[in-house]
Amino acid sequence: MARNELRPVIKLRSTAGTGHTYVTRKNRRNDPDRLVLRKYDPLVRRHVDFREER
């Protein structure tokens, strides 16, 4: 099965400096810029911004 480059796999890294990451997919047509999501960081035990890493 070929990889779909319209929906690439991306890593989301915590902005709290803990190094915690989530892995997800995004639609490049809808979100051409870097993605920022607010998710739970278990190391600081609260929700923080997670930014897309390249």
N, CA, C and O atoms as CSV, one atom per row, in Angstrom:
chain,resi,resn,atom,element,x,y,z
A,1,MET,N,N,0.835,-1.176,0.000
A,1,MET,CA,C,0.000,0.000,0.000
A,1,MET,C,C,0.887,1.249,0.000
A,1,MET,O,O,1.827,1.344,0.789
A,2,ALA,N,N,0.595,2.183,-0.864
A,2,ALA,CA,C,1.405,3.394,-0.981
A,2,ALA,C,C,1.096,4.360,0.157
A,2,ALA,O,O,-0.024,4.401,0.666
A,3,ARG,N,N,2.097,5.131,0.545
A,3,ARG,CA,C,1.879,6.153,1.570
A,3,ARG,C,C,1.115,7.309,0.973
A,3,ARG,O,O,1.366,7.724,-0.158
A,4,ASN,N,N,0.188,7.819,1.739
A,4,ASN,CA,C,-0.617,8.939,1.277
A,4,ASN,C,C,0.023,10.234,1.778
A,4,ASN,O,O,0.002,10.517,2.976
A,5,GLU,N,N,0.579,11.001,0.880
A,5,GLU,CA,C,1.271,12.236,1.272
A,5,GLU,C,C,0.312,13.379,1.580
A,5,GLU,O,O,0.738,14.420,2.082
A,6,LEU,N,N,-0.978,13.204,1.288
A,6,LEU,CA,C,-1.955,14.221,1.668
A,6,LEU,C,C,-2.206,14.188,3.174
A,6,LEU,O,O,-2.524,15.212,3.777
A,7,ARG,N,N,-2.061,13.011,3.776
A,7,ARG,CA,C,-2.250,12.839,5.218
A,7,ARG,C,C,-0.985,12.247,5.835
A,7,ARG,O,O,-0.953,11.054,6.135
A,8,PRO,N,N,0.051,13.053,6.030
A,8,PRO,CA,C,1.300,12.515,6.589
A,8,PRO,C,C,1.205,12.284,8.103
A,8,PRO,O,O,0.384,12.895,8.788
A,9,VAL,N,N,2.052,11.402,8.599
A,9,VAL,CA,C,2.172,11.160,10.037
A,9,VAL,C,C,3.056,12.260,10.601
A,9,VAL,O,O,4.132,12.531,10.069
A,10,ILE,N,N,2.601,12.900,11.687
A,10,ILE,CA,C,3.370,13.984,12.308
A,10,ILE,C,C,3.548,13.690,13.796
A,10,ILE,O,O,2.773,12.942,14.392
A,11,LYS,N,N,4.581,14.290,14.386
A,11,LYS,CA,C,4.812,14.210,15.823
A,11,LYS,C,C,4.412,15.539,16.445
A,11,LYS,O,O,4.707,16.605,15.904
A,12,LEU,N,N,3.742,15.465,17.581
A,12,LEU,CA,C,3.392,16.654,18.350
A,12,LEU,C,C,4.221,16.630,19.627
A,12,LEU,O,O,4.104,15.694,20.418
A,13,ARG,N,N,5.060,17.648,19.843
A,13,ARG,CA,C,5.926,17.699,21.018
A,13,ARG,C,C,5.411,18.752,21.999
A,13,ARG,O,O,4.950,19.821,21.597
A,14,SER,N,N,5.497,18.438,23.266
A,14,SER,CA,C,5.006,19.308,24.334
A,14,SER,C,C,5.819,20.601,24.407
A,14,SER,O,O,7.038,20.591,24.233
A,15,THR,N,N,5.128,21.715,24.666
A,15,THR,CA,C,5.815,22.997,24.839
A,15,THR,C,C,6.245,23.203,26.294
A,15,THR,O,O,6.886,24.204,26.616
A,16,ALA,N,N,5.893,22.261,27.171
A,16,ALA,CA,C,6.270,22.375,28.581
A,16,ALA,C,C,7.718,21.957,28.821
A,16,ALA,O,O,8.222,22.086,29.936
A,17,GLY,N,N,8.392,21.457,27.784
A,17,GLY,CA,C,9.794,21.092,27.927
A,17,GLY,C,C,10.020,19.709,28.495
A,17,GLY,O,O,11.139,19.389,28.895
A,18,THR,N,N,8.993,18.879,28.542
A,18,THR,CA,C,9.141,17.541,29.114
A,18,THR,C,C,9.604,16.527,28.081
A,18,THR,O,O,10.111,15.467,28.447
A,19,GLY,N,N,9.441,16.827,26.811
A,19,GLY,CA,C,9.833,15.902,25.762
A,19,GLY,C,C,8.760,14.888,25.419
A,19,GLY,O,O,9.001,13.997,24.606
A,20,HIS,N,N,7.586,14.997,26.013
A,20,HIS,CA,C,6.490,14.072,25.729
A,20,HIS,C,C,5.945,14.338,24.325
A,20,HIS,O,O,5.791,15.493,23.928
A,21,THR,N,N,5.653,13.275,23.574
A,21,THR,CA,C,5.155,13.432,22.210
A,21,THR,C,C,3.899,12.600,21.985
A,21,THR,O,O,3.689,11.572,22.628
A,22,TYR,N,N,3.076,13.067,21.063
A,22,TYR,CA,C,1.949,12.320,20.530
A,22,TYR,C,C,2.211,12.151,19.039
A,22,TYR,O,O,2.891,12.979,18.433
A,23,VAL,N,N,1.680,11.088,18.443
A,23,VAL,CA,C,1.809,10.854,17.015
A,23,VAL,C,C,0.404,10.842,16.425
A,23,VAL,O,O,-0.486,10.167,16.942
A,24,THR,N,N,0.206,11.597,15.329
A,24,THR,CA,C,-1.102,11.681,14.696
A,24,THR,C,C,-0.938,11.931,13.207
A,24,THR,O,O,0.187,12.010,12.712
A,25,ARG,N,N,-2.024,12.053,12.505
A,25,ARG,CA,C,-2.019,12.391,11.085
A,25,ARG,C,C,-2.719,13.716,10.894
A,25,ARG,O,O,-3.567,14.098,11.700
A,26,LYS,N,N,-2.366,14.426,9.822
A,26,LYS,CA,C,-3.066,15.671,9.528
A,26,LYS,C,C,-3.330,15.765,8.038
A,26,LYS,O,O,-2.635,15.149,7.230
A,27,ASN,N,N,-4.325,16.531,7.689
A,27,ASN,CA,C,-4.665,16.765,6.293
A,27,ASN,C,C,-3.935,18.026,5.844
A,27,ASN,O,O,-4.226,19.120,6.328
A,28,ARG,N,N,-2.989,17.876,4.922
A,28,ARG,CA,C,-2.194,19.034,4.481
A,28,ARG,C,C,-3.016,20.051,3.716
A,28,ARG,O,O,-2.684,21.237,3.714
A,29,ARG,N,N,-4.069,19.616,3.074
A,29,ARG,CA,C,-4.894,20.553,2.309
A,29,ARG,C,C,-5.657,21.497,3.242
A,29,ARG,O,O,-5.820,22.677,2.931
A,30,ASN,N,N,-6.124,20.985,4.380
A,30,ASN,CA,C,-6.875,21.811,5.337
A,30,ASN,C,C,-5.966,22.561,6.304
A,30,ASN,O,O,-6.305,23.662,6.738
A,31,ASP,N,N,-4.815,21.982,6.648
A,31,ASP,CA,C,-3.885,22.578,7.617
A,31,ASP,C,C,-2.480,22.635,7.030
A,31,ASP,O,O,-1.639,21.808,7.383
A,32,PRO,N,N,-2.203,23.586,6.147
A,32,PRO,CA,C,-0.864,23.634,5.548
A,32,PRO,C,C,0.227,24.108,6.521
A,32,PRO,O,O,1.400,23.781,6.339
A,33,ASP,N,N,-0.153,24.874,7.550
A,33,ASP,CA,C,0.821,25.366,8.516
A,33,ASP,C,C,1.059,24.315,9.599
A,33,ASP,O,O,0.413,23.267,9.624
A,34,ARG,N,N,1.992,24.618,10.485
A,34,ARG,CA,C,2.259,23.691,11.580
A,34,ARG,C,C,1.078,23.655,12.532
A,34,ARG,O,O,0.485,24.686,12.849
A,35,LEU,N,N,0.747,22.458,12.981
A,35,LEU,CA,C,-0.409,22.229,13.820
A,35,LEU,C,C,-0.066,22.487,15.283
A,35,LEU,O,O,1.017,22.122,15.741
A,36,VAL,N,N,-0.991,23.120,16.024
A,36,VAL,CA,C,-0.846,23.320,17.472
A,36,VAL,C,C,-2.133,22.830,18.113
A,36,VAL,O,O,-3.213,23.347,17.827
A,37,LEU,N,N,-2.016,21.827,18.985
A,37,LEU,CA,C,-3.174,21.273,19.681
A,37,LEU,C,C,-2.928,21.330,21.183
A,37,LEU,O,O,-1.792,21.208,21.641
A,38,ARG,N,N,-3.996,21.515,21.940
A,38,ARG,CA,C,-3.904,21.525,23.399
A,38,ARG,C,C,-4.257,20.125,23.886
A,38,ARG,O,O,-5.402,19.688,23.777
A,39,LYS,N,N,-3.251,19.425,24.428
A,39,LYS,CA,C,-3.434,18.049,24.870
A,39,LYS,C,C,-2.838,17.864,26.264
A,39,LYS,O,O,-2.155,18.745,26.788
A,40,TYR,N,N,-3.113,16.701,26.849
A,40,TYR,CA,C,-2.665,16.407,28.210
A,40,TYR,C,C,-1.214,15.933,28.217
A,40,TYR,O,O,-0.833,15.051,27.447
A,41,ASP,N,N,-0.418,16.526,29.088
A,41,ASP,CA,C,0.965,16.093,29.290
A,41,ASP,C,C,1.041,15.393,30.644
A,41,ASP,O,O,0.935,16.055,31.677
A,42,PRO,N,N,1.221,14.078,30.667
A,42,PRO,CA,C,1.197,13.351,31.944
A,42,PRO,C,C,2.383,13.662,32.857
A,42,PRO,O,O,2.306,13.399,34.057
A,43,LEU,N,N,3.459,14.204,32.334
A,43,LEU,CA,C,4.622,14.493,33.171
A,43,LEU,C,C,4.417,15.743,34.020
A,43,LEU,O,O,4.929,15.815,35.137
A,44,VAL,N,N,3.675,16.730,33.510
A,44,VAL,CA,C,3.362,17.919,34.313
A,44,VAL,C,C,1.936,17.863,34.843
A,44,VAL,O,O,1.518,18.737,35.604
A,45,ARG,N,N,1.185,16.834,34.442
A,45,ARG,CA,C,-0.179,16.560,34.884
A,45,ARG,C,C,-1.144,17.706,34.618
A,45,ARG,O,O,-1.942,18.070,35.481
A,46,ARG,N,N,-1.067,18.272,33.418
A,46,ARG,CA,C,-2.041,19.285,32.994
A,46,ARG,C,C,-2.031,19.396,31.482
A,46,ARG,O,O,-1.175,18.818,30.812
A,47,HIS,N,N,-2.979,20.134,30.955
A,47,HIS,CA,C,-3.069,20.333,29.513
A,47,HIS,C,C,-2.129,21.470,29.087
A,47,HIS,O,O,-2.112,22.536,29.702
A,48,VAL,N,N,-1.365,21.232,28.047
A,48,VAL,CA,C,-0.452,22.234,27.495
A,48,VAL,C,C,-0.541,22.189,25.986
A,48,VAL,O,O,-1.131,21.265,25.425
A,49,ASP,N,N,0.042,23.182,25.315
A,49,ASP,CA,C,0.074,23.191,23.846
A,49,ASP,C,C,1.106,22.202,23.351
A,49,ASP,O,O,2.202,22.100,23.901
A,50,PHE,N,N,0.746,21.474,22.308
A,50,PHE,CA,C,1.658,20.560,21.626
A,50,PHE,C,C,1.800,21.083,20.210
A,50,PHE,O,O,0.805,21.283,19.515
A,51,ARG,N,N,3.058,21.308,19.773
A,51,ARG,CA,C,3.327,21.848,18.448
A,51,ARG,C,C,3.862,20.768,17.519
A,51,ARG,O,O,4.561,19.847,17.942
A,52,GLU,N,N,3.518,20.902,16.257
A,52,GLU,CA,C,4.010,19.959,15.247
A,52,GLU,C,C,5.506,20.113,15.098
A,52,GLU,O,O,6.039,21.223,15.064
A,53,GLU,N,N,6.175,18.972,15.010
A,53,GLU,CA,C,7.619,18.942,14.857
A,53,GLU,C,C,7.945,18.365,13.484
A,53,GLU,O,O,7.268,17.445,13.025
A,54,ARG,N,N,8.966,18.891,12.827
A,54,ARG,CA,C,9.317,18.389,11.491
A,54,ARG,C,C,10.597,17.599,11.543
A,54,ARG,O,O,11.054,17.096,10.517
